[in-house]
Amino acid sequence: MLAVDPPSTTKDGAVSTTDQPGPAQTSTPAPLPTDALGFAVPSTVPTHWYNLNADLPTPVPPHLHPGTHEPLVPDDLAPLFPMALIAQEVSTERYIEIPAAVREIYSLWRPSPLIRAHRLERALGTGARIYYKYEGVSPVGSHKPNTAVAQVYYNAMEGITKLTTETGAGQWGASLSMACSMLGLTCEVWQVRASYDSKPYRRFQMETYGSVCHPSPSDLTAAGRAMLAADPDTTGSLGMAISEAVEVAAGDPKAHYSLGSVLNHVMLHQSVIGQEVLVQLAEAGERQADIAFGCAGGGSNLAGLTFPLLGQNLREGTTTRVVACEPAACPSITQGEYRYDFGDVAGLTPLLKMHTLGKDFVPPAIHAGGLRYHGMSPMVSHTVNLGLMSAVAIEQDDAFAAGVVFARAEGIVPAPESTHAVAAALDHARTAPDGEVIVIGLSGNGVLDLPSYAAYV
């Protein structure tokens, strides 16, 4: 017979069961921030991203290694980006599935509304039908979360714990900060000095989400110190801020860099905008958009709105015209050269075939901080070069004047960036034929940019 020790007793005489055998305990892993929650996402939220590369008549020129000038291979980008995004950067698949967890977050604001601008039509005295695709309904008030959530998700799945980035007006920095807070990463942002000083509420928004925001150029990086030494009073540029963010990410094995525009995978993620437009126009009884206007800085909002429309043109023979609307103070498409150039000032990025004003170009401190970039997305540049898209340059005064007209007719104060598309669309609508369908990409609201409007009201 086996001997069994009697149960121990506590000081007050109660029997302790801590030493008694019991059923085996199984531990359930704690859920991760990247795990899908499993709730039903409305069918109106896109299930796939659309890739225009699948339908272009000729491929987009490859990115080149800055040292060898040879096409990049995945290992060249691995220090800065997760492999999933690298694969998307070079993909020619027409549709790429959106992960469940990303789609759940999208459902907080997607689909964004396509609104018929009846009052604006009346104010202009036009017989055209004007619609605007309003991305200002996202939590941060712009289109930028469409790619921020996707980029943070893929980085988190690869074990990255921190992202660095640049931002102009702050919509991108706030979007990445929001996505990092939702998916369990930390975020460090370099904001162009002109916007850092003039738009403090964007910085407060980033900090509310738990991120750190620095003015750029700063004395925190070698690139920033060199820029300040060359011009202590510089207002900064997106190219400068990119250099600082890339430098910090490259020096930290647990960090990656995240770019809010320009690259192919960003254009891919933003395609949810235009895919929704195609469905919403059909629901409104329209066969197609006759002309679409989008603001253009690095190209993300413009591509998101128009690439699905261009894809429809190429596959189905529709005839939508697309107009890129850039600031006259930073006219990369209308006055830049189409050639290989660096995406940043310090020359740390790959060489990109794009319309560029030169990596050292420092634009004036215009209010539309999100459009102050020396280059243009390689995919957008390629579509312009193929004749699939045209471009116009808009003066700041004309942009804000149009923003005021829009606000007083429709009630929404457009972001300074969006006013460039509004200005071009209003100018066109005043002489447009009756029944023409005009679509405006309203990339965000201007609630945190109201001081910019002060001189125009």
C-alpha positions in Angstrom: 0.0 0.0 0.0 1.3 3.5 -1.0 1.8 6.0 1.8 0.0 9.3 1.3 1.0 12.5 3.1 -1.9 14.0 5.0 -3.1 17.4 3.8 -1.4 20.3 5.4 -3.3 22.7 7.6 -3.2 26.4 7.8 -2.5 28.4 10.9 -6.3 28.6 11.7 -6.7 24.8 11.2 -8.3 25.0 7.7 -7.2 22.3 5.3 -4.9 23.5 2.5 -5.5 22.0 -0.9 -2.5 23.6 -2.6 -0.5 20.3 -2.6 -3.4 18.2 -3.7 -3.4 16.7 -7.3 -6.1 18.1 -9.6 -7.0 18.2 -13.2 -4.3 19.4 -15.6 -4.3 23.1 -16.3 -4.1 24.3 -19.9 -3.1 27.9 -20.6 -4.8 29.8 -23.4 -2.4 32.2 -25.2 -3.4 35.8 -24.8 -4.9 37.3 -27.9 -2.5 39.5 -30.0 -3.4 43.0 -31.2 -3.1 41.7 -34.8 -5.7 38.9 -34.2 -9.0 39.3 -36.0 -11.8 39.8 -33.6 -14.1 37.7 -35.7 -17.1 40.0 -36.0 -19.1 40.3 -39.2 -17.7 43.0 -41.5 -20.2 44.6 -43.9 -20.0 43.3 -47.4 -19.6 46.9 -48.6 -16.1 47.0 -47.2 -13.6 46.0 -50.0 -12.2 42.5 -49.6 -9.2 43.0 -51.9 -6.8 45.7 -52.9 -6.7 46.5 -56.7 -3.3 46.6 -58.4 -3.1 48.8 -61.6 0.2 47.1 -62.5 -1.9 44.1 -63.7 -3.6 46.2 -66.4 -0.9 48.7 -67.5 0.2 48.3 -71.2 3.9 48.5 -70.1 5.3 47.8 -66.6 6.4 50.5 -64.2 10.2 50.9 -64.3 11.9 49.1 -61.4 13.4 50.8 -58.4 17.2 50.8 -58.5 19.8 50.1 -55.9 21.5 53.5 -55.0 25.0 52.0 -55.2 24.9 49.6 -58.1 22.0 51.2 -60.1 20.7 47.6 -60.7 17.1 46.7 -60.0 16.4 46.1 -56.4 16.0 42.6 -55.0 14.0 41.8 -51.9 17.0 41.6 -49.6 17.9 45.2 -50.5 14.6 46.4 -48.9 14.5 43.9 -46.0 16.2 46.3 -43.5 13.3 48.8 -43.8 10.2 46.9 -44.8 8.5 43.5 -44.0 8.6 40.9 -46.7 4.8 41.1 -47.3 5.1 44.7 -48.3 8.2 44.0 -50.4 6.2 41.4 -52.3 3.4 43.9 -52.8 5.8 46.5 -54.1 6.7 44.3 -57.1 3.5 42.4 -57.5 1.6 42.3 -60.8 -1.4 40.4 -59.4 -4.7 42.3 -60.1 -6.2 41.7 -56.7 -4.6 41.1 -53.3 -6.7 39.9 -50.4 -7.0 42.3 -47.4 -6.3 40.5 -44.1 -9.3 40.0 -41.8 -7.9 42.2 -39.0 -7.2 45.0 -41.4 -10.6 44.8 -42.9 -12.2 44.9 -39.4 -10.4 48.2 -38.7 -11.4 49.5 -42.1 -15.0 48.9 -41.2 -14.8 51.7 -38.6 -15.1 54.2 -41.5 -15.3 52.3 -44.8 -17.0 52.5 -47.2 -16.5 56.3 -47.1 -19.4 58.2 -48.7 -19.7 59.4 -52.3 -21.8 62.5 -52.0 -23.7 64.3 -54.7 -22.8 68.0 -54.4 -26.3 69.4 -55.2 -25.7 72.7 -53.4 -22.3 73.2 -55.0 -23.9 72.6 -58.4 -26.4 75.3 -57.7 -23.8 77.7 -56.5 -21.8 77.2 -59.7 -24.8 77.3 -62.0 -23.6 74.1 -63.7 -25.6 71.4 -65.3 -22.9 68.9 -64.6 -23.4 66.3 -61.9 -20.7 66.7 -59.2 -19.8 64.0 -56.7 -17.1 64.0 -54.0 -15.6 61.0 -52.4 -15.1 62.1 -48.7 -12.2 60.5 -46.9 -12.5 62.9 -44.0 -14.8 60.4 -42.1 -11.8 58.3 -41.0 -10.8 58.6 -37.3 -7.9 61.0 -38.1 -9.9 62.9 -40.8 -8.0 61.8 -44.0 -7.4 58.9 -46.4 -4.0 58.0 -44.8 -5.3 55.2 -42.5 -6.0 53.1 -45.5 -2.3 52.3 -45.9 -1.3 53.0 -42.3 -3.3 50.1 -40.9 -2.1 47.7 -43.5 1.6 48.6 -43.1 1.5 48.4 -39.3 -0.3 45.0 -39.5 2.4 43.5 -41.8 5.2 44.9 -39.7 3.6 43.5 -36.5 3.2 40.1 -38.0 7.0 40.1 -38.7 7.8 40.9 -35.1 8.7 44.5 -35.6 7.9 46.6 -32.5 8.6 50.2 -33.7 8.0 52.2 -36.8 9.6 55.5 -37.9 8.2 57.8 -40.5 8.0 61.3 -41.9 4.9 63.6 -42.1 4.1 66.9 -43.7 0.8 68.4 -42.5 0.5 65.6 -40.0 -2.3 63.5 -41.5 0.1 60.6 -42.2 1.9 60.9 -38.9 -1.4 60.8 -37.1 -2.7 57.9 -39.1 0.4 55.8 -38.5 0.3 56.7 -34.8 -3.3 55.6 -34.6 -2.6 52.3 -36.4 0.4 51.6 -34.1 -1.7 52.2 -31.0 -4.4 49.8 -32.3 -2.0 47.0 -33.3 0.6 47.2 -30.5 3.6 49.1 -32.0 5.4 52.3 -31.0 5.9 55.1 -33.5 8.4 57.9 -33.9 7.6 60.7 -36.3 9.7 63.4 -38.0 7.4 66.3 -39.0 8.4 68.9 -41.6 9.4 72.0 -39.5 7.0 74.4 -41.3 4.1 72.2 -40.4 5.4 71.3 -36.9 5.4 75.0 -36.0 2.1 75.9 -37.8 -0.1 72.8 -37.1 0.5 71.9 -33.4 -2.8 70.0 -33.1 -1.6 67.3 -35.4 1.3 66.8 -33.1 -1.1 66.6 -30.1 -3.1 64.0 -32.0 0.0 61.9 -32.6 1.0 62.2 -28.9 -2.5 61.2 -27.8 -2.1 58.0 -29.7 1.2 57.4 -27.8 3.7 58.5 -30.5 6.7 60.8 -30.3 7.0 63.6 -32.9 10.1 65.7 -33.7 10.5 68.7 -36.0 12.6 68.0 -39.1 15.4 68.6 -39.6 16.5 67.8 -36.1 19.7 67.4 -34.2 18.8 63.8 -33.4 20.2 62.3 -36.7 23.4 62.7 -38.7 21.2 63.7 -41.7 19.3 66.3 -39.7 22.5 67.8 -38.3 24.0 68.1 -41.8 20.9 69.8 -43.1 20.8 72.3 -40.2 24.5 73.0 -40.7 23.8 73.9 -44.3 20.7 76.0 -43.5 19.9 76.6 -39.8 16.7 78.4 -40.8 15.3 75.8 -43.2 11.6 75.2 -43.1 12.3 71.5 -43.9 10.7 69.3 -46.5 9.3 65.8 -46.7 12.6 64.7 -48.4 14.5 65.8 -45.3 12.1 64.1 -42.9 12.3 60.9 -44.8 16.1 60.9 -44.5 15.9 61.2 -40.7 13.2 58.5 -40.3 15.1 56.1 -42.6 18.4 56.7 -40.7 16.8 55.8 -37.3 15.0 52.7 -38.6 18.1 51.4 -40.3 20.0 51.6 -37.0 17.5 49.6 -34.9 17.0 45.9 -35.6 13.5 45.9 -34.1 12.4 49.0 -36.1 11.2 49.5 -39.7 10.5 52.5 -41.7 7.0 53.3 -43.0 6.2 55.6 -46.0 2.9 57.3 -46.3 3.0 57.8 -50.1 5.1 57.4 -53.3 5.7 53.6 -53.2 3.7 51.0 -55.1 2.3 49.2 -52.0 0.9 52.5 -50.7 -0.9 53.0 -54.0 -2.2 49.5 -53.7 -3.7 50.0 -50.2 -5.4 53.2 -51.2 -7.2 51.5 -54.0 -10.1 50.9 -51.7 -11.2 54.5 -52.4 -11.6 54.1 -56.1 -13.1 50.6 -55.9 -15.9 52.0 -53.7 -16.4 54.9 -56.2 -17.1 52.4 -59.0 -19.7 50.7 -57.0 -21.2 53.9 -55.6 -21.5 55.6 -59.0 -23.3 52.5 -60.4 -25.7 52.7 -57.4 -26.3 56.3 -58.2 -27.3 55.3 -61.8 -24.1 56.6 -63.4 -22.4 54.6 -66.2 -19.0 56.1 -65.4 -17.2 59.2 -64.2 -16.5 61.5 -67.1 -13.6 63.2 -65.3 -12.0 62.8 -61.9 -9.8 65.3 -60.0 -7.4 64.4 -57.2 -4.8 66.4 -55.3 -1.2 65.3 -55.9 1.7 65.5 -53.6 3.4 62.0 -53.4 0.4 60.4 -55.2 -1.4 58.2 -52.6 -4.8 59.9 -52.6 -4.7 60.5 -56.3 -3.9 56.9 -57.1 -6.4 55.5 -54.6 -9.2 57.5 -56.2 -8.2 57.0 -59.8 -6.3 53.8 -60.4 -9.5 51.6 -60.2 -11.1 54.0 -62.7 -8.1 53.8 -65.0 -8.2 50.0 -64.7 -11.8 50.1 -65.8 -10.8 52.2 -68.8 -8.1 49.8 -69.8 -10.2 46.6 -69.3 -13.7 47.7 -70.3 -13.2 50.7 -72.6 -14.7 53.4 -70.4 -13.4 56.9 -71.0 -12.9 58.5 -67.6 -10.3 61.4 -67.7 -8.1 61.8 -64.7 -6.5 65.1 -63.6 -3.7 65.3 -61.0 -3.9 68.6 -59.2 -0.6 69.7 -57.7 0.5 73.0 -56.0 2.1 75.6 -58.2 4.7 75.9 -55.5 5.8 72.3 -55.8 4.9 71.3 -59.4 6.7 67.9 -59.8 4.5 66.7 -62.7 3.9 69.9 -64.6 7.5 71.2 -64.3 9.7 68.3 -63.1 11.8 65.9 -65.1 10.8 62.3 -65.5 14.0 60.5 -64.5 15.5 58.4 -61.7 16.0 60.3 -58.4 16.3 59.6 -54.7 13.2 59.8 -52.6 14.9 61.7 -49.9 17.4 64.5 -49.5 20.3 62.5 -48.0 20.2 59.9 -50.7 19.4 56.9 -48.4 16.5 55.6 -50.4 16.4 53.6 -53.6 16.4 55.4 -56.9 12.9 55.8 -58.2 11.8 56.6 -61.8 9.5 59.5 -61.2 8.6 63.1 -62.0 11.0 65.1 -59.8 12.1 68.6 -59.1 15.4 67.2 -57.7 16.0 65.8 -54.3 17.5 69.0 -53.0 14.4 71.1 -53.9 12.9 72.8 -50.8 9.4 74.1 -51.6 8.0 77.2 -50.0 6.2 76.8 -46.7 2.7 76.5 -48.2 -0.3 75.6 -46.1 -0.8 72.2 -47.9 2.1 70.6 -46.1 1.1 67.1 -47.4 1.9 68.2 -51.0 5.4 69.6 -50.3 7.4 66.7 -51.9 10.0 67.0 -54.6 8.9 63.9 -56.5 5.8 61.9 -57.5 4.9 58.3 -57.1 6.6 56.1 -59.8 3.2 54.5 -60.6 1.5 57.9 -61.0 4.5 59.2 -63.0 4.3 56.2 -65.3 0.6 56.7 -66.0 1.2 60.3 -66.8 4.1 59.3 -69.1 1.8 56.8 -70.9 -0.8 59.5 -71.4 -3.4 58.0 -69.1 -3.5 61.0 -66.8 -3.0 64.7 -67.1 -1.9 67.3 -64.5 -2.5 70.9 -63.6 -0.8 73.2 -61.1 -2.9 75.3 -58.7 -1.9 78.5 -57.0 -2.5 78.5 -53.2 -4.9 81.5 -53.3 -7.0 79.8 -55.9 -7.1 76.6 -53.9 -8.3 78.3 -50.7 -10.8 80.4 -52.5 -12.3 77.2 -53.9 -12.2 75.6 -50.5 -14.3 78.4 -49.1 -16.8 78.1 -51.9 -17.0 74.4 -51.3 -17.4 74.8 -47.5 -20.2 77.4 -47.8 -22.1 75.2 -50.2 -21.5 71.7 -48.8 -20.7 72.4 -45.2 -17.4 70.5 -45.1 -14.2 72.5 -44.8 -11.7 70.7 -47.1 -8.1 70.0 -46.1 -5.7 72.4 -47.7 -4.4 69.6 -49.9 -7.9 68.7 -51.0 -8.6 72.3 -52.1 -6.3 71.9 -55.0 -8.6 69.2 -56.5 -11.6 71.3 -55.6 -10.2 74.3 -57.4 -9.5 72.4 -60.6 -12.9 70.7 -60.5 -14.8 74.0 -59.9 -12.9 75.7 -62.8 -13.9 72.8 -65.1 -17.5 72.6 -63.9 -18.3 76.2 -64.7 -18.1 75.4 -68.4 -18.8 71.7 -68.3 -21.7 70.3 -70.6 -25.0 69.4 -68.9 -25.0 65.9 -67.6 -21.2 65.5 -67.4 -20.3 63.4 -64.3 -17.5 65.0 -62.3 -15.8 63.2 -59.3 -13.6 65.1 -56.8 -11.4 63.3 -54.3 -11.9 65.1 -51.0 -8.9 63.5 -49.3 -9.6 64.9 -45.8 -11.2 67.6 -43.7 -9.5 70.9 -42.7 -10.8 71.0 -39.1 -7.2 71.0 -37.7 -6.0 73.3 -40.5 -8.4 76.2 -39.9 -5.6 78.8 -39.2 -4.6 78.2 -42.9 -8.0 79.6 -43.9 -7.7 82.8 -41.9 -6.4 85.0 -44.8 -9.2 83.8 -47.1 -12.4 84.4 -45.1 
